[in-house]
Amino acid sequence: MLALRPNCECCDRDLPPETRDAMICSFECTFCKACAEGVLKGRCPNCGGELVRRPVRPADRPAKFPASTERKVKAGGCVAA
């Protein structure tokens, strides 16, 4: 199950579970759409993998399967992989 991390690892923007502006790689590194498409050019700076839109968890599921509250932020921001 996806962790649905709460923020962009580059700019620390909040990314609530219902947003369609969250992008992830296959390791679930999480970025906002602006950082993913801008500075990162669609590639994860951690693994070099493709960044794709994170799925939205159905509205009736977060109570039983809550999103992660662990925030990760890259020191010094992000640069393309």
WOBEL-V618886 format. One record per helix or strand of 3 or more residues. SS is the DSSP state (alpha for helix, beta for strand). FROM is the first residue (numbers start at 1). TO is the last residue. Records with the same first field share a line. If there is no record, write none. Layout:
SS->FROM-TO / FROM-TO
//
This chain:
beta->22-24 / 30-32
alpha->33-37
//
